Amino acid sequence: MEENIIELVNEDGKTEKLVVEATFHIDDTLYAVLHEINSDEGMIYYVEEADDGNGILVKVEDEEEIKEVMEIYEGIADDLI
C-alpha cells in the first residue's frame, strides 16, 4: 500500500513529514488522522478553510474532542483503510 505523505510546518517553523492515515467527516468538520513516518501513534487534526480557500490542518488539543473523534474513527477505520 502506498502511503500518503504530506509536509507540515510546525509551530517552531520546522518542516515535518507525516503520513495521512485517514480523513473523514464528522458533522460538518473534516478530520485527518496523521502519524510520523517512523511511528504508529496517531494525531488528530481538523481542516479549517483559509481566506484564500486552501485548507489548513489544525491539531486537535481538546482531550474530549480527541476521545470522541478516536471513538468514531475506530468504528469506521476498517472501511477507510
N, CA, C and O atoms as a CHARMM CRD file, in Angstrom:
* protein
*
  324
    1    1 MET  N      0.84000  -1.17900   0.00000 PROA 1      0.00000
    2    1 MET  CA     0.00000   0.00000   0.00000 PROA 1      0.00000
    3    1 MET  C      0.88800   1.24600   0.00000 PROA 1      0.00000
    4    1 MET  O      1.81100   1.34400   0.80800 PROA 1      0.00000
    5    2 GLU  N      0.62500   2.17800  -0.87600 PROA 2      0.00000
    6    2 GLU  CA     1.37600   3.41600  -0.94900 PROA 2      0.00000
    7    2 GLU  C      0.88000   4.37900   0.11500 PROA 2      0.00000
    8    2 GLU  O     -0.32400   4.56400   0.29000 PROA 2      0.00000
    9    3 GLU  N      1.83400   4.99800   0.83600 PROA 3      0.00000
   10    3 GLU  CA     1.46900   5.92400   1.89400 PROA 3      0.00000
   11    3 GLU  C      1.30200   7.33500   1.33400 PROA 3      0.00000
   12    3 GLU  O      2.03000   7.74600   0.43000 PROA 3      0.00000
   13    4 ASN  N      0.34600   8.06200   1.87700 PROA 4      0.00000
   14    4 ASN  CA     0.14100   9.46600   1.52700 PROA 4      0.00000
   15    4 ASN  C      0.94700  10.30300   2.50600 PROA 4      0.00000
   16    4 ASN  O      0.59300  10.39800   3.68100 PROA 4      0.00000
   17    5 ILE  N      2.01000  10.90100   2.04000 PROA 5      0.00000
   18    5 ILE  CA     2.88800  11.68900   2.89500 PROA 5      0.00000
   19    5 ILE  C      2.71700  13.16500   2.56800 PROA 5      0.00000
   20    5 ILE  O      2.73700  13.57300   1.40700 PROA 5      0.00000
   21    6 ILE  N      2.54700  13.95200   3.62300 PROA 6      0.00000
   22    6 ILE  CA     2.43700  15.39800   3.46500 PROA 6      0.00000
   23    6 ILE  C      3.51000  16.05800   4.31400 PROA 6      0.00000
   24    6 ILE  O      4.05300  15.45000   5.23700 PROA 6      0.00000
   25    7 GLU  N      3.80600  17.29700   3.99100 PROA 7      0.00000
   26    7 GLU  CA     4.74400  18.08300   4.78000 PROA 7      0.00000
   27    7 GLU  C      3.99100  19.21300   5.45600 PROA 7      0.00000
   28    7 GLU  O      3.23200  19.94500   4.82200 PROA 7      0.00000
   29    8 LEU  N      4.21700  19.34000   6.76200 PROA 8      0.00000
   30    8 LEU  CA     3.60400  20.41200   7.53900 PROA 8      0.00000
   31    8 LEU  C      4.71000  21.21700   8.20700 PROA 8      0.00000
   32    8 LEU  O      5.75900  20.67600   8.55600 PROA 8      0.00000
   33    9 VAL  N      4.47100  22.49700   8.37800 PROA 9      0.00000
   34    9 VAL  CA     5.38900  23.35300   9.12100 PROA 9      0.00000
   35    9 VAL  C      4.83700  23.46200  10.53300 PROA 9      0.00000
   36    9 VAL  O      3.71000  23.91800  10.72900 PROA 9      0.00000
   37   10 ASN  N      5.63900  23.03800  11.53300 PROA 10     0.00000
   38   10 ASN  CA     5.16500  23.07000  12.91600 PROA 10     0.00000
   39   10 ASN  C      5.31400  24.46000  13.52200 PROA 10     0.00000
   40   10 ASN  O      5.77300  25.38900  12.85800 PROA 10     0.00000
   41   11 GLU  N      4.92100  24.59800  14.79700 PROA 11     0.00000
   42   11 GLU  CA     4.94500  25.91500  15.42900 PROA 11     0.00000
   43   11 GLU  C      6.35400  26.47900  15.60400 PROA 11     0.00000
   44   11 GLU  O      6.52200  27.67600  15.83800 PROA 11     0.00000
   45   12 ASP  N      7.37200  25.61000  15.49100 PROA 12     0.00000
   46   12 ASP  CA     8.76800  26.05600  15.56200 PROA 12     0.00000
   47   12 ASP  C      9.31700  26.43700  14.19300 PROA 12     0.00000
   48   12 ASP  O     10.47700  26.83200  14.07900 PROA 12     0.00000
   49   13 GLY  N      8.49000  26.32000  13.14800 PROA 13     0.00000
   50   13 GLY  CA     8.92000  26.65800  11.80300 PROA 13     0.00000
   51   13 GLY  C      9.65000  25.53500  11.09000 PROA 13     0.00000
   52   13 GLY  O     10.17700  25.73300   9.99500 PROA 13     0.00000
   53   14 LYS  N      9.68700  24.35300  11.70100 PROA 14     0.00000
   54   14 LYS  CA    10.36200  23.21600  11.09100 PROA 14     0.00000
   55   14 LYS  C      9.37500  22.39100  10.27000 PROA 14     0.00000
   56   14 LYS  O      8.21100  22.24800  10.64500 PROA 14     0.00000
   57   15 THR  N      9.84500  21.85100   9.15200 PROA 15     0.00000
   58   15 THR  CA     9.00400  21.02800   8.29400 PROA 15     0.00000
   59   15 THR  C      9.02600  19.59100   8.79600 PROA 15     0.00000
   60   15 THR  O     10.08500  19.02200   9.05800 PROA 15     0.00000
   61   16 GLU  N      7.83900  19.02000   8.92200 PROA 16     0.00000
   62   16 GLU  CA     7.68300  17.63700   9.34800 PROA 16     0.00000
   63   16 GLU  C      6.98900  16.86500   8.23300 PROA 16     0.00000
   64   16 GLU  O      6.06400  17.37600   7.60100 PROA 16     0.00000
   65   17 LYS  N      7.43200  15.63600   7.99200 PROA 17     0.00000
   66   17 LYS  CA     6.74700  14.75400   7.05600 PROA 17     0.00000
   67   17 LYS  C      5.85900  13.82500   7.86400 PROA 17     0.00000
   68   17 LYS  O      6.31200  13.14200   8.78300 PROA 17     0.00000
   69   18 LEU  N      4.57600  13.81400   7.49700 PROA 18     0.00000
   70   18 LEU  CA     3.60400  12.99300   8.20300 PROA 18     0.00000
   71   18 LEU  C      2.82600  12.14000   7.21400 PROA 18     0.00000
   72   18 LEU  O      2.61400  12.53000   6.06600 PROA 18     0.00000
   73   19 VAL  N      2.40800  10.97800   7.67400 PROA 19     0.00000
   74   19 VAL  CA     1.61100  10.05500   6.87300 PROA 19     0.00000
   75   19 VAL  C      0.13800  10.31300   7.16900 PROA 19     0.00000
   76   19 VAL  O     -0.26900  10.36900   8.32900 PROA 19     0.00000
   77   20 VAL  N     -0.65600  10.46900   6.11400 PROA 20     0.00000
   78   20 VAL  CA    -2.10200  10.61900   6.27300 PROA 20     0.00000
   79   20 VAL  C     -2.68800   9.21500   6.35800 PROA 20     0.00000
   80   20 VAL  O     -2.73400   8.48100   5.37000 PROA 20     0.00000
   81   21 GLU  N     -3.13000   8.86100   7.54900 PROA 21     0.00000
   82   21 GLU  CA    -3.70500   7.53400   7.76600 PROA 21     0.00000
   83   21 GLU  C     -5.14600   7.48200   7.26700 PROA 21     0.00000
   84   21 GLU  O     -5.57200   6.49300   6.66900 PROA 21     0.00000
   85   22 ALA  N     -5.89200   8.56000   7.52000 PROA 22     0.00000
   86   22 ALA  CA    -7.29100   8.59900   7.09300 PROA 22     0.00000
   87   22 ALA  C     -7.82100  10.02100   7.19600 PROA 22     0.00000
   88   22 ALA  O     -7.32000  10.83800   7.96800 PROA 22     0.00000
   89   23 THR  N     -8.85100  10.29700   6.39600 PROA 23     0.00000
   90   23 THR  CA    -9.62500  11.53000   6.51700 PROA 23     0.00000
   91   23 THR  C    -11.09900  11.14300   6.52600 PROA 23     0.00000
   92   23 THR  O    -11.50500  10.19800   5.84900 PROA 23     0.00000
   93   24 PHE  N    -11.89100  11.87300   7.29100 PROA 24     0.00000
   94   24 PHE  CA   -13.31900  11.57500   7.38300 PROA 24     0.00000
   95   24 PHE  C    -14.05000  12.77100   7.97500 PROA 24     0.00000
   96   24 PHE  O    -13.45900  13.59100   8.67700 PROA 24     0.00000
   97   25 HSD  N    -15.33800  12.85800   7.68300 PROA 25     0.00000
   98   25 HSD  CA   -16.18100  13.94100   8.19300 PROA 25     0.00000
   99   25 HSD  C    -16.94800  13.48100   9.42500 PROA 25     0.00000
  100   25 HSD  O    -17.41500  12.34500   9.50100 PROA 25     0.00000
  101   26 ILE  N    -17.06500  14.37600  10.37100 PROA 26     0.00000
  102   26 ILE  CA   -17.99400  14.23500  11.48900 PROA 26     0.00000
  103   26 ILE  C    -18.80100  15.52100  11.47600 PROA 26     0.00000
  104   26 ILE  O    -18.26600  16.61000  11.68600 PROA 26     0.00000
  105   27 ASP  N    -20.07500  15.38300  11.22800 PROA 27     0.00000
  106   27 ASP  CA   -20.94800  16.53000  11.01000 PROA 27     0.00000
  107   27 ASP  C    -20.35300  17.36000   9.86900 PROA 27     0.00000
  108   27 ASP  O    -20.16200  16.83400   8.77300 PROA 27     0.00000
  109   28 ASP  N    -20.06000  18.62700  10.09700 PROA 28     0.00000
  110   28 ASP  CA   -19.53500  19.48200   9.02700 PROA 28     0.00000
  111   28 ASP  C    -18.02300  19.66400   9.10900 PROA 28     0.00000
  112   28 ASP  O    -17.46800  20.51000   8.40800 PROA 28     0.00000
  113   29 THR  N    -17.34800  18.88400   9.95400 PROA 29     0.00000
  114   29 THR  CA   -15.90700  19.04300  10.15500 PROA 29     0.00000
  115   29 THR  C    -15.15200  17.88900   9.50900 PROA 29     0.00000
  116   29 THR  O    -15.49000  16.72200   9.70600 PROA 29     0.00000
  117   30 LEU  N    -14.11700  18.23500   8.72700 PROA 30     0.00000
  118   30 LEU  CA   -13.24300  17.23800   8.11900 PROA 30     0.00000
  119   30 LEU  C    -12.07000  17.01100   9.05900 PROA 30     0.00000
  120   30 LEU  O    -11.34100  17.94500   9.39400 PROA 30     0.00000
  121   31 TYR  N    -11.89000  15.75600   9.48200 PROA 31     0.00000
  122   31 TYR  CA   -10.78600  15.37700  10.36000 PROA 31     0.00000
  123   31 TYR  C     -9.77400  14.55100   9.58100 PROA 31     0.00000
  124   31 TYR  O    -10.10300  13.91100   8.58200 PROA 31     0.00000
  125   32 ALA  N     -8.53200  14.58100  10.06300 PROA 32     0.00000
  126   32 ALA  CA    -7.46300  13.76900   9.48200 PROA 32     0.00000
  127   32 ALA  C     -6.69800  13.11900  10.62100 PROA 32     0.00000
  128   32 ALA  O     -6.39700  13.75300  11.63200 PROA 32     0.00000
  129   33 VAL  N     -6.38700  11.83400  10.43700 PROA 33     0.00000
  130   33 VAL  CA    -5.52400  11.12300  11.37600 PROA 33     0.00000
  131   33 VAL  C     -4.16500  11.01600  10.70300 PROA 33     0.00000
  132   33 VAL  O     -4.03500  10.42000   9.63400 PROA 33     0.00000
  133   34 LEU  N     -3.16100  11.59400  11.33600 PROA 34     0.00000
  134   34 LEU  CA    -1.80600  11.61900  10.79200 PROA 34     0.00000
  135   34 LEU  C     -0.85700  10.97300  11.78800 PROA 34     0.00000
  136   34 LEU  O     -1.13300  10.93300  12.98700 PROA 34     0.00000
  137   35 HSD  N      0.26400  10.46700  11.28400 PROA 35     0.00000
  138   35 HSD  CA     1.31100   9.98900  12.18400 PROA 35     0.00000
  139   35 HSD  C      2.66400  10.21200  11.54200 PROA 35     0.00000
  140   35 HSD  O      2.78400  10.30500  10.32000 PROA 35     0.00000
  141   36 GLU  N      3.69800  10.29700  12.39800 PROA 36     0.00000
  142   36 GLU  CA     5.04700  10.46200  11.89200 PROA 36     0.00000
  143   36 GLU  C      5.45100   9.20400  11.13200 PROA 36     0.00000
  144   36 GLU  O      4.92900   8.12200  11.40000 PROA 36     0.00000
  145   37 ILE  N      6.37000   9.34000  10.19600 PROA 37     0.00000
  146   37 ILE  CA     6.75700   8.23300   9.32800 PROA 37     0.00000
  147   37 ILE  C      7.21800   7.01100  10.11700 PROA 37     0.00000
  148   37 ILE  O      6.87700   5.88700   9.74900 PROA 37     0.00000
  149   38 ASN  N      7.97400   7.19800  11.17900 PROA 38     0.00000
  150   38 ASN  CA     8.50700   6.07100  11.94300 PROA 38     0.00000
  151   38 ASN  C      7.72500   5.80000  13.21800 PROA 38     0.00000
  152   38 ASN  O      8.27800   5.28600  14.19100 PROA 38     0.00000
  153   39 SER  N      6.45300   6.14100  13.22000 PROA 39     0.00000
  154   39 SER  CA     5.62300   5.97000  14.41100 PROA 39     0.00000
  155   39 SER  C      4.23400   5.49500  14.00400 PROA 39     0.00000
  156   39 SER  O      3.76900   5.76000  12.89500 PROA 39     0.00000
  157   40 ASP  N      3.58800   4.79600  14.91000 PROA 40     0.00000
  158   40 ASP  CA     2.20100   4.38700  14.68500 PROA 40     0.00000
  159   40 ASP  C      1.23900   5.21700  15.52500 PROA 40     0.00000
  160   40 ASP  O      0.02600   5.02300  15.44700 PROA 40     0.00000
  161   41 GLU  N      1.76600   6.14100  16.32700 PROA 41     0.00000
  162   41 GLU  CA     0.92600   6.95300  17.19800 PROA 41     0.00000
  163   41 GLU  C      0.24200   8.05300  16.39400 PROA 41     0.00000
  164   41 GLU  O      0.89600   8.95500  15.87100 PROA 41     0.00000
  165   42 GLY  N     -1.07200   7.96800  16.30500 PROA 42     0.00000
  166   42 GLY  CA    -1.83300   8.90700  15.50900 PROA 42     0.00000
  167   42 GLY  C     -2.07000  10.23700  16.19800 PROA 42     0.00000
  168   42 GLY  O     -2.14900  10.31800  17.42400 PROA 42     0.00000
  169   43 MET  N     -2.18100  11.27600  15.38600 PROA 43     0.00000
  170   43 MET  CA    -2.52100  12.61300  15.86000 PROA 43     0.00000
  171   43 MET  C     -3.76200  13.05300  15.09000 PROA 43     0.00000
  172   43 MET  O     -3.89300  12.77400  13.89800 PROA 43     0.00000
  173   44 ILE  N     -4.65400  13.73100  15.76400 PROA 44     0.00000
  174   44 ILE  CA    -5.90200  14.15900  15.15800 PROA 44     0.00000
  175   44 ILE  C     -5.80400  15.63500  14.77500 PROA 44     0.00000
  176   44 ILE  O     -5.40700  16.47500  15.58300 PROA 44     0.00000
  177   45 TYR  N     -6.17200  15.93300  13.53400 PROA 45     0.00000
  178   45 TYR  CA    -6.22000  17.29800  13.03100 PROA 45     0.00000
  179   45 TYR  C     -7.60800  17.52700  12.43700 PROA 45     0.00000
  180   45 TYR  O     -8.28800  16.57800  12.04700 PROA 45     0.00000
  181   46 TYR  N     -8.01900  18.78100  12.37300 PROA 46     0.00000
  182   46 TYR  CA    -9.20200  19.13100  11.60000 PROA 46     0.00000
  183   46 TYR  C     -8.77200  20.12800  10.53600 PROA 46     0.00000
  184   46 TYR  O     -7.75400  20.80700  10.67100 PROA 46     0.00000
  185   47 VAL  N     -9.56400  20.20100   9.48200 PROA 47     0.00000
  186   47 VAL  CA    -9.23800  21.08600   8.36400 PROA 47     0.00000
  187   47 VAL  C    -10.07200  22.34400   8.48100 PROA 47     0.00000
  188   47 VAL  O    -11.30000  22.29600   8.55900 PROA 47     0.00000
  189   48 GLU  N     -9.37700  23.47200   8.49000 PROA 48     0.00000
  190   48 GLU  CA   -10.02400  24.77500   8.55900 PROA 48     0.00000
  191   48 GLU  C     -9.75100  25.49500   7.23700 PROA 48     0.00000
  192   48 GLU  O     -8.63100  25.45600   6.72800 PROA 48     0.00000
  193   49 GLU  N    -10.75300  26.13800   6.69100 PROA 49     0.00000
  194   49 GLU  CA   -10.56900  26.84200   5.42200 PROA 49     0.00000
  195   49 GLU  C     -9.92200  28.20300   5.66100 PROA 49     0.00000
  196   49 GLU  O    -10.38000  28.99200   6.48700 PROA 49     0.00000
  197   50 ALA  N     -8.84700  28.45600   4.91800 PROA 50     0.00000
  198   50 ALA  CA    -8.15000  29.74700   4.99900 PROA 50     0.00000
  199   50 ALA  C     -8.86800  30.76900   4.13200 PROA 50     0.00000
  200   50 ALA  O     -9.75200  30.42200   3.34800 PROA 50     0.00000
  201   51 ASP  N     -8.48400  32.02900   4.27900 PROA 51     0.00000
  202   51 ASP  CA    -9.08800  33.10700   3.49600 PROA 51     0.00000
  203   51 ASP  C     -8.92100  32.90300   1.99600 PROA 51     0.00000
  204   51 ASP  O     -9.75900  33.33500   1.20500 PROA 51     0.00000
  205   52 ASP  N     -7.82400  32.23800   1.60900 PROA 52     0.00000
  206   52 ASP  CA    -7.57800  32.02100   0.17500 PROA 52     0.00000
  207   52 ASP  C     -8.25900  30.76500  -0.36000 PROA 52     0.00000
  208   52 ASP  O     -8.08800  30.41100  -1.52600 PROA 52     0.00000
  209   53 GLY  N     -9.04000  30.08500   0.50200 PROA 53     0.00000
  210   53 GLY  CA    -9.77200  28.90400   0.07200 PROA 53     0.00000
  211   53 GLY  C     -9.03100  27.60100   0.27200 PROA 53     0.00000
  212   53 GLY  O     -9.61600  26.52900   0.11500 PROA 53     0.00000
  213   54 ASN  N     -7.75200  27.66700   0.61600 PROA 54     0.00000
  214   54 ASN  CA    -6.98000  26.44900   0.88300 PROA 54     0.00000
  215   54 ASN  C     -7.29400  25.92700   2.27100 PROA 54     0.00000
  216   54 ASN  O     -7.76500  26.67200   3.13100 PROA 54     0.00000
  217   55 GLY  N     -7.03100  24.64300   2.48900 PROA 55     0.00000
  218   55 GLY  CA    -7.24600  24.03800   3.79000 PROA 55     0.00000
  219   55 GLY  C     -6.01900  24.16600   4.66600 PROA 55     0.00000
  220   55 GLY  O     -4.88700  24.07500   4.19100 PROA 55     0.00000
  221   56 ILE  N     -6.25300  24.37800   5.95500 PROA 56     0.00000
  222   56 ILE  CA    -5.18400  24.43800   6.95200 PROA 56     0.00000
  223   56 ILE  C     -5.45700  23.33900   7.96300 PROA 56     0.00000
  224   56 ILE  O     -6.57000  23.22600   8.47600 PROA 56     0.00000
  225   57 LEU  N     -4.44000  22.52100   8.25400 PROA 57     0.00000
  226   57 LEU  CA    -4.57300  21.48400   9.26200 PROA 57     0.00000
  227   57 LEU  C     -4.28400  22.07300  10.63700 PROA 57     0.00000
  228   57 LEU  O     -3.24000  22.68900  10.85400 PROA 57     0.00000
  229   58 VAL  N     -5.22400  21.87500  11.56500 PROA 58     0.00000
  230   58 VAL  CA    -5.09600  22.37600  12.92200 PROA 58     0.00000
  231   58 VAL  C     -5.15600  21.17400  13.86700 PROA 58     0.00000
  232   58 VAL  O     -6.11900  20.40800  13.84900 PROA 58     0.00000
  233   59 LYS  N     -4.12200  21.01900  14.68800 PROA 59     0.00000
  234   59 LYS  CA    -4.07900  19.88000  15.61000 PROA 59     0.00000
  235   59 LYS  C     -5.14200  20.03700  16.68400 PROA 59     0.00000
  236   59 LYS  O     -5.27800  21.10200  17.28500 PROA 59     0.00000
  237   60 VAL  N     -5.89500  18.96800  16.92300 PROA 60     0.00000
  238   60 VAL  CA    -6.92000  18.97000  17.96700 PROA 60     0.00000
  239   60 VAL  C     -6.21000  18.79800  19.30500 PROA 60     0.00000
  240   60 VAL  O     -5.47200  17.83300  19.50100 PROA 60     0.00000
  241   61 GLU  N     -6.43100  19.72500  20.21800 PROA 61     0.00000
  242   61 GLU  CA    -5.78300  19.70200  21.52700 PROA 61     0.00000
  243   61 GLU  C     -6.74900  19.31300  22.64800 PROA 61     0.00000
  244   61 GLU  O     -6.31800  18.84100  23.70000 PROA 61     0.00000
  245   62 ASP  N     -8.06400  19.51000  22.42700 PROA 62     0.00000
  246   62 ASP  CA    -9.06800  19.23700  23.45000 PROA 62     0.00000
  247   62 ASP  C     -9.21100  17.72900  23.66400 PROA 62     0.00000
  248   62 ASP  O     -9.54800  16.99700  22.73300 PROA 62     0.00000
  249   63 GLU  N     -8.95800  17.27000  24.88000 PROA 63     0.00000
  250   63 GLU  CA    -8.98000  15.84100  25.19400 PROA 63     0.00000
  251   63 GLU  C    -10.33600  15.19400  24.90700 PROA 63     0.00000
  252   63 GLU  O    -10.39100  14.07500  24.39700 PROA 63     0.00000
  253   64 GLU  N    -11.41700  15.88400  25.22800 PROA 64     0.00000
  254   64 GLU  CA   -12.75300  15.33800  24.98100 PROA 64     0.00000
  255   64 GLU  C    -13.01600  15.18100  23.48200 PROA 64     0.00000
  256   64 GLU  O    -13.58500  14.17800  23.05200 PROA 64     0.00000
  257   65 GLU  N    -12.60500  16.16800  22.69300 PROA 65     0.00000
  258   65 GLU  CA   -12.78200  16.08200  21.24500 PROA 65     0.00000
  259   65 GLU  C    -11.93200  14.95900  20.66600 PROA 65     0.00000
  260   65 GLU  O    -12.38800  14.23000  19.78500 PROA 65     0.00000
  261   66 ILE  N    -10.70100  14.81200  21.15200 PROA 66     0.00000
  262   66 ILE  CA    -9.83100  13.72200  20.69000 PROA 66     0.00000
  263   66 ILE  C    -10.48600  12.37900  20.98000 PROA 66     0.00000
  264   66 ILE  O    -10.52800  11.50200  20.11600 PROA 66     0.00000
  265   67 LYS  N    -10.99200  12.22100  22.18400 PROA 67     0.00000
  266   67 LYS  CA   -11.64500  10.96300  22.58300 PROA 67     0.00000
  267   67 LYS  C    -12.84900  10.66000  21.68100 PROA 67     0.00000
  268   67 LYS  O    -13.01300   9.53500  21.21000 PROA 67     0.00000
  269   68 GLU  N    -13.67500  11.66500  21.44900 PROA 68     0.00000
  270   68 GLU  CA   -14.86500  11.49400  20.60600 PROA 68     0.00000
  271   68 GLU  C    -14.48100  11.11900  19.17000 PROA 68     0.00000
  272   68 GLU  O    -15.05300  10.19900  18.58500 PROA 68     0.00000
  273   69 VAL  N    -13.51500  11.83700  18.61700 PROA 69     0.00000
  274   69 VAL  CA   -13.08600  11.57200  17.24000 PROA 69     0.00000
  275   69 VAL  C    -12.46300  10.18400  17.13200 PROA 69     0.00000
  276   69 VAL  O    -12.73000   9.46500  16.16900 PROA 69     0.00000
  277   70 MET  N    -11.63200   9.79400  18.10900 PROA 70     0.00000
  278   70 MET  CA   -10.99300   8.47400  18.06900 PROA 70     0.00000
  279   70 MET  C    -12.02100   7.35300  18.15700 PROA 70     0.00000
  280   70 MET  O    -11.87300   6.32900  17.48900 PROA 70     0.00000
  281   71 GLU  N    -13.05900   7.52700  18.96900 PROA 71     0.00000
  282   71 GLU  CA   -14.10600   6.51000  19.07100 PROA 71     0.00000
  283   71 GLU  C    -14.80100   6.32200  17.72500 PROA 71     0.00000
  284   71 GLU  O    -15.04400   5.19500  17.29300 PROA 71     0.00000
  285   72 ILE  N    -15.11400   7.42500  17.07600 PROA 72     0.00000
  286   72 ILE  CA   -15.76700   7.34200  15.76700 PROA 72     0.00000
  287   72 ILE  C    -14.80900   6.75600  14.74000 PROA 72     0.00000
  288   72 ILE  O    -15.20100   5.90400  13.94200 PROA 72     0.00000
  289   73 TYR  N    -13.55600   7.20400  14.75400 PROA 73     0.00000
  290   73 TYR  CA   -12.55600   6.69300  13.81000 PROA 73     0.00000
  291   73 TYR  C    -12.37600   5.18800  13.96000 PROA 73     0.00000
  292   73 TYR  O    -12.34700   4.46300  12.96600 PROA 73     0.00000
  293   74 GLU  N    -12.25300   4.71400  15.20600 PROA 74     0.00000
  294   74 GLU  CA   -12.07600   3.27900  15.42800 PROA 74     0.00000
  295   74 GLU  C    -13.26500   2.48200  14.91100 PROA 74     0.00000
  296   74 GLU  O    -13.11000   1.34700  14.46000 PROA 74     0.00000
  297   75 GLY  N    -14.45800   3.08200  14.97700 PROA 75     0.00000
  298   75 GLY  CA   -15.65500   2.40800  14.48800 PROA 75     0.00000
  299   75 GLY  C    -15.71900   2.32200  12.96900 PROA 75     0.00000
  300   75 GLY  O    -16.36500   1.42500  12.42900 PROA 75     0.00000
  301   76 ILE  N    -15.05600   3.24300  12.27400 PROA 76     0.00000
  302   76 ILE  CA   -15.11600   3.25300  10.81000 PROA 76     0.00000
  303   76 ILE  C    -13.76900   2.95500  10.15700 PROA 76     0.00000
  304   76 ILE  O    -13.67500   2.94000   8.93000 PROA 76     0.00000
  305   77 ALA  N    -12.73000   2.71900  10.95000 PROA 77     0.00000
  306   77 ALA  CA   -11.36300   2.56600  10.42700 PROA 77     0.00000
  307   77 ALA  C    -11.24100   1.46000   9.39000 PROA 77     0.00000
  308   77 ALA  O    -10.55800   1.63700   8.38100 PROA 77     0.00000
  309   78 ASP  N    -11.88300   0.33300   9.61900 PROA 78     0.00000
  310   78 ASP  CA   -11.76600  -0.78400   8.66200 PROA 78     0.00000
  311   78 ASP  C    -12.27900  -0.40500   7.28300 PROA 78     0.00000
  312   78 ASP  O    -11.75800  -0.88800   6.27800 PROA 78     0.00000
  313   79 ASP  N    -13.28800   0.44900   7.21900 PROA 79     0.00000
  314   79 ASP  CA   -13.84200   0.86800   5.94100 PROA 79     0.00000
  315   79 ASP  C    -12.96200   1.91100   5.24800 PROA 79     0.00000
  316   79 ASP  O    -12.98200   2.02700   4.02200 PROA 79     0.00000
  317   80 LEU  N    -12.18400   2.67400   6.03800 PROA 80     0.00000
  318   80 LEU  CA   -11.36000   3.74900   5.48900 PROA 80     0.00000
  319   80 LEU  C     -9.99300   3.27800   5.03600 PROA 80     0.00000
  320   80 LEU  O     -9.44200   3.81200   4.07300 PROA 80     0.00000
  321   81 ILE  N     -9.44200   2.29200   5.71000 PROA 81     0.00000
  322   81 ILE  CA    -8.06500   1.87800   5.43500 PROA 81     0.00000
  323   81 ILE  C     -8.03000   0.78300   4.38200 PROA 81     0.00000
  324   81 ILE  O     -6.95300   0.30800   4.02100 PROA 81     0.00000
